[in-house]
Amino acid sequence: MKLYQYFLSIFVEMVSYKRTQIIRWLVIIASFIIVSLILWNTYDFFKKFKNEERAKMEILAKVYERLSSADLNADISLEYKIIGNNNNIPMIITNEKDSITEWSNLDSIQAKNNDYLLKQLAIMKSQNQPILVSHKGGNVKQYIYYRDSDLLTKLKYYPIALILILFLFASVIYLFFKSNKVAEQNKLWTGMAKETAHQIGTPLSSLLAWIEILRLENTDENTVQEIEKDVLRLNVIAERFSKIGSVPKLEVCNIVEATENSFNYLKSRSSKQVHFNFESSTSNISLKINLQLFSWVIENLVKNAIDAMEGKGAIYLKITEKYKSVHITISDTGKGIPKKLQQKIFSPGYTTKKRGWGLGLSLAKRIIEDYHNGKIIVQKSTLGKGTTFEITLKK
């Protein structure tokens, strides 16, 4: 009943997690819509402002035309006021031969250099169409070239800055959600593992008692011993599950002996069509490890190798001692792993099997790298020929 209630609470947590995820995605979508509207309004404002600057320059062209044909006694104070008000739009006036005759709102010091003026003229030609100024009934023509004002230039780059901000915002949100999701998953798996270990403990105690009863009834000792080995094995598994989520205690152990024991345990319980080969450069290498968790990693890799070969092939385990490290390689003659998947196989939840949660290699990586300060990698893998995993531990 307790187990049922526990898994019911897990289901409720998962439903709550899904609801939270939906709300988060709605917030993200709403943020993108708001930013998109801001970008659109900015673009619309930019176009309107640009048209206003064009209209302003066209008025300026009309003013120059009126000044050229104005009577000497006419009041031209308004025309000069309009010309004087143009203090923010850089402009250059050229004659029909494209020679510069006048300029305004440019750097007065650099404008003394003709190359600077020609460069500015080229920029103006690329940004806006010139405005024709006709004098003396169209017999004399001038052209007003202008470029966007500084304010309009800044406004033009504003959407780019906003997009960059949006990209950074999305990246931060993604990283936050990803780390939060991983943390929630770890919490869920840890809780399930500890509860599983707790639930297994009760029947294990009963099984140990039944073994003693079998001995008292003079049952064949070899049979009893084999049953006892498997019961003790279940007890080891339960202890491993109970340690998930907590910092394991490391003790000095002979890693060669620990590895060989795990290897031989699976050897005695596997198909005779699987050939087990164990090799070590020495019989004793002392390292600080958590024996139960380290043994679990070795067994997990060997089991994966057996599955990859579909119960038929050869497994080679080799231990090599170097000056500062110990290397354990586990090779099989299975189907191999595609190169694009060799990094994904260590991700939580990823599995190529029809059954399974995809936690084995993820936990193995965590045990070796987080708890033992080592490294586990796919050393090599060839499709149709097999895979080699390598565990490196510092001495």
PyMOL commands that set and color helices and strands:
alter all, ss='L'
color gray80, all
select helices_A, chain A and resi 2-69+77-85+110-112+114-127+150-216+221-243+255-268+291-308+339-341+344-346+360-371
alter helices_A, ss='H'
color red, helices_A
select strands_A, chain A and resi 91-95+100-104+131-135+140-146+251-254+274-280+286-289+313-321+325-332+375-382+386-394
alter strands_A, ss='S'
color yellow, strands_A
deselect
rebuild
show_as cartoon
